């Protein structure tokens, strides 16, 4: 029986099948051997909550006499179910814990011989965080449980989830980093209904993409797990992105010259608006592909656009998180707009995001009303040789500066400029390479043998505008 032909188990028929198993088991065991079934996964969601429509199998921990296997098979034959419809395969996964029985709760007793228990609440959330599968219902189930419990007056907070993870697995570190970021963000969402719909849609699309990829690539995917197929798809998409697409991050700093800043945008850009960066959307005339933020400085738009809600208390600024998310999605080229503003702390952190990009083999450009900034970096080459970093500054840029922002930069050479350099050193303690100019009609050439420099090119007309202001 194919995946598409599998009978769906619902909250309406779940008890019927469990009761049928209990009756067959009672007959086979001679009514003397009580059994226990602990429902986990989708079956546990069906038993406890009303947001999931169905599941394709029933995952459980089964403690019973050996004839339970025959009882399950009899029910399979009677109702035309596929082999493995009720299974204990879950015990081979990383989300299994021997302590699940201890933290399970009573559900029902069938045929006076089979006691069924379930895992619910924060303990079911803990299991799904550890699993964290993007092609199943793990993430949407988490949101559904949080939403259901909240509406029932039983709010589940991060402390309860931490405790559940530690109760089952001993340490919070077992939770994948992606799941940690997810749960922190979703707990700060003020619209769980919308989040559930968006995440469920993403899971469905991922599942469809995996199935389609398997159909089109049977040999390559024959022995691959779903997660491995997802990574194969991501690698292919990433190679495509490296050739063409660019991630644009729009922050909330003021932009006065929209015609200049907006001129850097391309039609194929993947545009991410960060929190109050949404105020620039109309003026830039570009819709978001993604919205991120803690929405402490701007209201959550609650649009149909994919939105990642971040906790207010976090390590990264919204803009830096957006850059990390862009890298996670495979982008190599970045344009940062609206990230140079009145707050020096945020401005410096955003400028240093260029360093983070370079550390990960990416390249970023920051554009504001007056300037364009990018890093010039040397790179390790073959046989231990270093590849020099290079850049050019056309004559129409009135000024350019080089700033050492990460240790000493050596072998700095500047040609075709008012203030040339030859094999020089620039250090954070001696910043002398500012306000240089390309020679009339020439393009200044910059070479860096070792280290990193921040190249700041002052935009044409910016100096005059700054003087007038």
N, C-alpha and C positions, 0 to 999 in steps of 0.2 A: 504493500500500500504506500503510495507516494505521500510526501508532506502535505500536498494540497488535498488529498483524499481522506486524511485523518479525521475521525469523528471529534467534534469539539465537545469538551466537558464544560458545563455551565453550572451556575449556582442551582439551577432547577433540576439537573439530572445527576449531580455529584452524589447526593445522598442515595439515590436509587442504585447506582453502581456499587457504592460502598456497602450498602445493605445486601446486595446480591452476593458480593464477595463473602460477607459475614455468614450468610446462610449456607453457602457452599463449604466454607471452612468448618462450620459447625457440624455439618453432615460428615465431612471427611475425618475430622478429628475425634469424633465420638462424643462431642459435647464436653470434653474434659480439659481442653488446653486453651485457656484464655489467650487472646492475642492483643497486640497494641500496634496501632499505626499512627505515626506522627506526620501530618501533612505539612509540607513546606512548599515554597515557591508559589506558582500560580494557583494551585489547589488551595493553599492556605489563604491566599487573597480572596478566592471565591467564597470560602467558608466564612470569612470574617468581614468582608467589605463588599460594597455594591458597585464599585466603579469599573471593575474588569468584567468584560462580557464572557470570556471563555479562556481555556487553556488547552493545549493539544495533548498533554499527558499529565499524569498525576505523579509528582515526585514525593517520595515518602521515606521515612525510616520505619522498617517493618520488623517487629519482634514477635515471632510466632513459630509454631511447629513447622516442619518441612512441608507439610501438606498445604500450606498457604500458597505455595507456588502453583499447585494443581488447582486450587480454588480460583486463583486469578485467571488461569488458563481456561477454566470452565466458563467463567463469565465472559471472557474474550470470545470464545466460540459461540456462546449463546446470543450475544449482542453484535457480533461481527466487528469486534474491536481488534486493533492491530497488536501484535506481540510487543510487550513493553509498555502498554498503556498505563499500568500501575507498576512503578519500578523503584528500586533503591539505588540507581546509578549515581544519585546525588552524593552518596558517601565517598565517591572518588574525586569530588571537586574540592577546590580550596575553601569554599564557604561552609563545608561540613565541620561540625564540632560535636564532640562526644557529650557536651553539656546541653545540647538542644533539648533532650528529654527533661532535664532539670528546669529549663525556662519555657517549656511548652505549657499550654493550658488545655483543659478538658473541653472537648467539642460535643461528641455524642457517643453512645454505645449502641451498636447494631447487633441484633439477634441475641442479645444478652451474653455475647461472648467476645466481640471485638470492640475494644475501646479505641476511639479515634481522638487524637489530640492535635492541636495546631500550634504554629508559631505565629505570633502577631505583634503589632505595635513596634516599639523600638528594636525588638530582637529580630523581627523580620526585616526591618530597615537595615540593621547591622549586617545581616546575611547578604542583602542585595548590594550594599556598599562594597563589601569584600569581593563580590562577583563582578559588579560594574559592567555588565555586557551591554554594548551599544546596539546590538541587533535583536535583543530580547526585550522584555518589559521591565528590566531591573530599575531603570531610572524613573520611568513613568509610574511604576508601582510605588516607589518611594514617595513621590509627590502625591499620589492618590491616597496613600496611608496617612501622610501628614495632614492632608486636606480633610479627609474623613474624620480623623481624630479631633482636629481643630473644631470642626462643625459640631462634633459631639461633646465639646467642652473638655476634651482631654488633650491639651497642647503638649506635643512632644518637642523638647528642646535639645540643644546640642549636648548638654550635660547627660541627659538620659541616653542619648545615642552613644556617647563615649562610654558610658558605664556598660551598656549592652554589648558593645564590641569587646570591652575588656572582660566581661563575664564569660563570653563565648570563646574568645580567642586569646585572651591574656594581654594583648597590647594593641593600642590604636595604630601602631605602625604597620600592621597587616593590611590596612585599608590603602588601596592605590591612591597616588597623589591626585589623579583626575577625579576620583570619587570624593576626596576631601574637599577639593575646590567646589565640586558640584553641590555637596550638602551645605557648605557654608553659604553659598549663593542662594540656594533655594529656601533656606530657613529665613532669609531676609526678604523674600518675595512677598508682596502684599496682594498678589493675584494668583493663587495656586491653581484656580480653575484654568486660567489661560496657560500657565506654565505646563500643566498636565497635557493640554491639547497640543501644544507645540512640541513637547518632548515625545509624546506618543507618535506624532507625525514623523519626527526625525527617526525614531526607531523603526517605523514601518518602511520609510524610504531606505534606510540602511539595510534592512532585511531584504528588500526587493533588489537592491544593488548587489548584494551577496549572491542571491539566487540567479540573477541575470549573468553575473560574472562566472559563476560555476557552469551555467549552460553554455556560455561562449568559450570557456577555457577548461574543458573537462579534464584534460591530461594534467595541466598545471595545478589544478585544485583538487585532484582525486583524493589525496591524503592530507589535505589541509583542513584545519579547524576553521570555524567562522571568523574568529579573531585574526587568524593568519591570512584569510582571504581579504578581510578589511584592510590589513596592512599592505597587501599586494595592491589593492585598489588605490590606497593612499599614496604609495610609491609612484604609481603610474600618473596619478593626478599631480603629484609634486613635480615630476619631471616636466609635465606640461606647463605647470605654473612657472617653473624656472625659466622657460623660454619666453613667456608672454606676460602673465598677469602681475599685478602689483597691488600691495595692500596699502590703503590710505587710511591713516588714523587722524581723526579730527577731534582735537581737544577743546576745552572751554575757554581758553585765553581769547582776548578780544582780537578781532580782525577788522581793520579799517579799510584796506584796499582789496575788496573782494575780486575786482577784475584782475589784479595781478596774481593774487594767491590762487584764485579759481582757474587761472590760465595753465596751471601745472597739472590739472586733472585730465584723465583720459577716459574714454568711453568704456574701456574694459576693466577699470579699477574696481577692486573689492573695497568698498568704503565702510569704515567702522566709525560710528559716532560715539563719543565717550561722554556720558552724562550731559553736562551743560553744553557740550559741543553741538548738541541738537539745535541750539539757537542759530547756528550757521547754516542749517539745512536749506532754508528757502533762498538765502542770498547766494549760496553756492550752486543751487539748482541741481543738486545731486541727492538721490534717495539713498538711504543706508542699506547695505547688505546685512549688517549686524549692528546691534546697539549693545554697549556694555556700560556698567556703572553702578554705583551704590545709590544714586539718585538722592544724594544729600544736598545737591545744589540745583537740581532740576527735576521736574516731575517725570515719573515713568510714563512714557507716552501710551503704553498699553496698545501698541499697534500690532499688525500681523507680522511685522519683521522679527526675525530671530533676535531674542534679547537674553543677555546673560546678566542677571542681577547679582551684584557683588556685596559682600558685607561691608559695612562702614569701617570697621576695624580690620585692617589688612596690611600686608607688607608693601604691596605695589600701589602706585597711583592708578587711577582708572586708565590713563593713557599707556602706562607701562604694561598693565595687564593686557590691554588691547594689542600691543606689540607682541607680547608673548603668545597670545591667542593666534595672531597672524602667522607666527613662526610655526606654531603647532599644526596649523592647517596647511603648511607647506610653502608659504610665500617666502621669497628670497629678497625681493625688492620692496622697499617701504618708503612712503612719503608721509611726513608728519606735519600737519597743519594745526594752527590754534594751540600750540604747546609752549609758546614763548610769551609770558605774560608778566603781570605786576608782581606775582609771588615768586621771589628769587629761588626759594627752596624747590618749588615744583618745576621751575624753568631748568634749574641745574640737573634735577633728576631726569627730566625729559631729554636734555642734551646728552646725558650719560647713557641714555638708552641706545644711542648710536654705538657706544662701546659694546653693549650687550649684543647688538645685532652683529657687529664685526666678530665677536667671540664665537658666534654660532654660524659663521660663514655667510652672513647676510649683509646687505648694504642699505643704508638709510639716508634720506635727505630731509632736512627740516627747512621749511619755508615760512617766513613771517612777512610783515609789511615792508621790512627794510632789507632783508638779507636771505641768503640761501646757505645752508651749512651741511657739510658732510665730512666724514673722516677720510684721511689719507693713511693707509696702513701698509706696512710691509707684511709679507706672507711667507711662511715656510715653503720651500720648494723641494725638489727631488735631491737626493744625496746630501741633505743637510744644508743646501744652499738657500739663501734668503732672496725672495723676489721683491724688488723695490716697489714701493707704492708711488703712483704718479697721478697728477691732476693737471688740468689746464684752466686758465682764467682768461676769457676773451676780453678784448679791449673795452667793450661797451659796459663792463662792470667797473665803476669808478675806483673802487678800493677793494683790496682783499687782505685778510690777515691769517696768520698761522698761529695756533695756540696749542701748546703742549698740555694735554689733559690727562695723560697717563704715563708718567715717568719721562725719562729723557728720550728725545728723538734725535738721532744722529744721521750723518750723511745727508743733510738737507741741502739741496741745490735749487736755486731759483734763477731762471733765465728769462730774458725779454721783459725785465721788470725794472722799475725805477731804482729799487734797492735789491740788487742781485746778491745771491749767496752761493758759495761753493763749498760743499762737503762740511757744512757747519753743524753745530749742536744747538738745539733749543730745549730748554728745561723748564719745568713749572716754576723754578726760582728765578728764571731770567727770561721773560717774555718780551723779546725785542722785534718780533716779526709781524708787527701790526701796521695797518694803514699803508700797505704797499700798493703800487699801481702798475698795471701792464703798460708797456711802452706804446706810444701812439701807433695805431694800425697793426699792432702785434698781439699775439696770444701768449700770455705768461705761461711758462712751463715749470712745474714743480716736481721734484723727485725726492723720495725719502727712502734711505737704505735700511733703516732700523727704527722701529717704534711706531707711534701714532701721532698724528697732528689733526686738530680740528681746523678745517678750511672754512672761513667765513667770507663769502662774497657779497659785497654790498650791492643791492639791486640798482639798476639804472634809474636815476631820478630820486632815489631814496635819500641821498645826502641833502638835496635841495628841499625835499619835503620835510626832513627832520629840522633843517634850519628855520623853515617857515613856521613850524609848530613851536 
